[in-house]
């Protein structure tokens, strides 16, 4: 374990080990949740070739439904999986109606700011993507936090930890390459659930540390 300021935060290896162990208890559920998201994405791509009606359907799916689902999956389902709480396949979809436009708005703001920073250079875009990367989790776990505020809290939480988060992402590159060699099969049955759970674990550790160290106040999440 590494000592950062006042609170001990689990190392990358510890978080990944806990995530792998947690997923093993609900692997089927995790696989189906990720698989269904990709099915919706593929449907949106297929119908986009149909003039007008297809474009509208594709826009609705990609710009609204899939964005809200990302929040529900990242910050809802996989946080519970990491904490070994029971999750059903239906949950991310049933919760679409809860704060729907707030979730979509938060993802839109995040994508917009990352894109604007990317116009400067690639590196600033990557840095901002890392800074805003906790937004999905905050939007899902704290329903009273506004969309823009979720981005600000994410920046506070990741301050000083973006390098560790970047290395955590790099640690999955080998797995993603292997997934490509298996035409995505390995991603669905192993890598995807493992990776999602790991980032949920990193968020959990980062949030607890930010609260313990006074980087963010509990009232900001209420």
N, C-alpha and C positions, 0 to 999 in steps of 0.2 A: 504493500500500500504506500501511497505517496501522501505527504503532508502538505496541504495547500492552505495557507492561512490557519484558521481555527479548527476546521473540520477535516477529518480524514475522508478522502474520496477514494472509492475503489479504483483500482488500476484498470486499464483496458482489458488485460487478460482476465481479470476477475469478473468484469461485467460480461464479457463474452462467454465465459464458462457458466455463469448464472443464467444467461439468456438461452444458451444451448440446452441446459438442463430443464429450464422452464418450458421451452417449446416441446420437449419430448413428452410432456404430459397432455398436450393439446395439439399435437401435430396435424391431425386430420382437419380440425377446425381452422387452424392457421393456413393450411394449404388451400382450403375451399374459399376462405375470405380473399386471399390474394388472387386466386384463379378467377373468381367472379368479377373482381375489379378489371382484370385484363380482358375478360369476355366482353364487358361493357365497352371498354376502350376499342377493341377490335370491331365491335358492331358500329361504333361511331365512325370509325375509319371507312368501313365498308359502305355505309349509307351516305357518306359524304360525296360519293360519286354520282348520286342521284340529284339532278338539278332542283334547286329551290327547296323542296320539301326535305330532301336528303341533307342539304346544307343546314337547314333549321334544326333538324333532329340531331345532327352531329354537333352543332354549336351548343344545343341544350345539354347534351350528354357530357361533352368535354369541358365546357366553360362553367357548368353548374353542378351536375350530378357527380361527376368524377372528382371535382375539387372538394366538394363536401364529404365525399366518401374517403378521400385521402386523410382528412382530419379525423373522421370516425375510426379509420383503420390505424393510423399512426398513433394518435393520441388517445383513442378509446380502447379498441380491441387489444392492441399489442402491449399497452401499459398493463392491462389486466393479465395478459398472458405472462408477462415478465414477473408480475407479482404473484403468479400462480392462482389467480382468481378465475373462476369458471366463466368462459365466454361462449356464446352461441354464434353460429354463422349469421343468424338473422339480425343480431344487434347493430352492426354498422349500418344496415339498410333501414331498420326500424327507426333509428335515431336521425335519419336524414331530415325529418320534419322539425327537429329540435334546433332552434337557432340557425336555420338553414342559410339565410342570407348573410348572417354574421360570419359564419364559417367560410362561405364562398368569398365574401369581401376580404377577409383576412388573407386568404391564399392569393387573391388578386393583387392586393397591396404588396404582398411579399414578392410576387413575380414581377410586378411593375418596378419596384425599387431595385431588385437584382438586375433586371434588364437595363435600367438607366445607368447603374454603376458599371455594367458590362460595356456600355458604349464608350467609356473612358479607356479601359484596357481589360484584358481577361482577368488579371490578378485581382483588381478591385471588385470585380463581379463575383469571383470565388470567395473573397473575404466576406462580402456582404451576404452571400448565400449561406455561409457558415454562421454568420451573426444572426440571421433570421431563421435558422433551421429548427429552433425550438417552438416556433409559432404554432405549428399543427398541434403539438402536445398541449400547449397552453389553451388554445381555443377549445379543445375537446374536454380538458379536465376542469377548466374554470369558466363556466357558462356566463358569468357576469363580467368577464373581462372583455372590453370592446376590441374590435378587430385591430385598430391601429395601436392600441395599448399592448396587445399581445406581441406585436413586433418590437416595441420598445423594451418589454420585459425580456424577450429573447436576446436582445442585444446586451442587456445588463448581465444576464445569466452566462452568456458565452464569452464575455470580456475576460481575456487572459486564458481562455480554454479552447480557442479556435484551432490552435495548432494540434492539440490532442484530438479534437474532433476530426480534423483533416486526416491525421494518421489513422484514426479508427476507420474512416472511409476507405483509405488506401489498403487497409488490411483485408478488405474483401475483394480486391481486384482479381487476385488469383482464382477465387471462387467464381467470380462473374465470367472469367475466361473459360473455365471448365463448364459453366452453365451454357455458354455459347456452343461449345463442342457437342453438348448433348441436346442441342436445339431447344434449350429452355427447360427441359424436363428436370434437370438437377436444381434449377432455380425454384421451381414450384414445390418440389418435394423436400428440399433441404435449405438451400442458400437463402431464398426469400424470407421464409419464416425466421430463420436464424438471424438474418441481418435486421429485419424489422424489430425483433425482440431486443437485439443488442442496442439499437439506437433509442428504444424506449427505456432501456436500462440506463443508458448514458444520461438521458433527460432526467430520469428520476434522481440519479446521483447529483447531477448539476443543480437541479431545483433545491434539493435538500441542503446542499452546500451554500447556495446563494441565500437561502433563508437563514441558515445558521450563522453565516458571516455578515449578515445585515446588508448584503448587496441588493436584495429586494425585501420588502416588508410584506407580511402576511396580508395586510389590508389591501395591498395592490392586487392580490389574487382573489379577493372576496367579491 
